[in-house]
Amino acid sequence: MKYFFTISILIQSLIGAAQFNQSDEIWVIGGKKELLPYQNKLKPDFSFDARRTLFERKWILVGGLKFGMEYKRVNRLGIGFYFLNTRIFDENAELILEKNKIEYDFEYTTLYYDRVLYFDKKWEFGGTLHFGGGKIKTFYQNELNPNERNTGPDLKFNVAEIVGYTEYNILYWLSISGGLGYRRVFGLDYGLGEDFSSAIFVVNLRLNLIKLTRSYFDESVKDEF
């Protein structure tokens, strides 16, 4: 709940800034750029955010969703939810005595900030910061029934990520982006912080269903970017 409370405060701050700071200029690579009226508005931000990352030199898949707000076209602030899409095992676990093989599952929530550094009708370049936390769930095989797994301790952690990305607008309401970055995990014992800290490869699918709906009533919406 603390993440929802924090993000609500940040969004209210953005709304306040939108009301009291109506400057139509922003900074991008190349210098200052004047925003068009439809760009200088507070808008919702939603995207599917999948990433490939490493665990003990093996690629795993993490899925996610991002919800937030866009302010002055180049600032996006919101909350992200991430969860493991691949089963992962640790053959040399130390956290449960006499159990050499542990299965992990994890999920985490972050506050994110996107800063767009360049954009035109087809392309966008920028960077993203994530700060948050979550927990790793642990499981191990039942000695009496190999088909059953027992639940081990939950391990809480904090996480920070930084990503640089390039985005391409496929349609006026649909875009895809790819990026490279790094995840750092804090607060885990047994050396697991190093195991879960890794380079990441991000693929992001952004949907603007509100824009798609508006275009049915106003053709000029298709030219907005």
Secondary structure as the mmCIF struct_conf table of DSSP 4:
data_model
#
loop_
_struct_conf.conf_type_id
_struct_conf.id
_struct_conf.beg_label_comp_id
_struct_conf.beg_label_asym_id
_struct_conf.beg_label_seq_id
_struct_conf.end_label_comp_id
_struct_conf.end_label_asym_id
_struct_conf.end_label_seq_id
HELX_RH_AL_P HELX_RH_AL_P1 LYS A 2 PHE A 20
STRN STRN1 GLU A 25 VAL A 28
TURN_TY1_P TURN_TY1_P1 ILE A 29 GLY A 30
STRN STRN2 GLY A 31 GLU A 34
HELX_LH_PP_P HELX_LH_PP_P1 LEU A 35 LEU A 36
TURN_TY1_P TURN_TY1_P2 PRO A 37 GLN A 39
BEND BEND1 ASN A 40 LYS A 41
STRN STRN3 LYS A 43 PHE A 55
TURN_TY1_P TURN_TY1_P3 GLU A 56 ARG A 57
STRN STRN4 LYS A 58 TYR A 71
TURN_TY1_P TURN_TY1_P4 LYS A 72 VAL A 74
STRN STRN5 ASN A 75 LEU A 84
BEND BEND2 THR A 86 THR A 86
STRN STRN6 ILE A 88 ASP A 90
TURN_TY1_P TURN_TY1_P5 GLU A 91 ASN A 92
BEND BEND3 LEU A 95 ILE A 96
TURN_TY1_P TURN_TY1_P6 LEU A 97 GLU A 98
STRN STRN7 ILE A 102 PHE A 119
BEND BEND4 LYS A 121 LYS A 122
STRN STRN8 TRP A 123 GLN A 141
BEND BEND5 GLU A 143 LEU A 144
TURN_TY1_P TURN_TY1_P7 PRO A 146 ASN A 147
STRN STRN9 ARG A 149 THR A 151
STRN STRN10 LEU A 155 LEU A 171
TURN_TY1_P TURN_TY1_P8 TYR A 172 TRP A 173
STRN STRN11 LEU A 174 PHE A 186
BEND BEND6 GLY A 187 GLY A 187
TURN_TY1_P TURN_TY1_P9 ASP A 189 GLY A 191
HELX_RH_AL_P HELX_RH_AL_P2 LEU A 192 PHE A 196
STRN STRN12 SER A 198 LEU A 207
HELX_RH_AL_P HELX_RH_AL_P3 LEU A 209 SER A 215
TURN_TY1_P TURN_TY1_P10 TYR A 216 PHE A 217
HELX_RH_3T_P HELX_RH_3T_P1 GLU A 219 ASP A 223
#
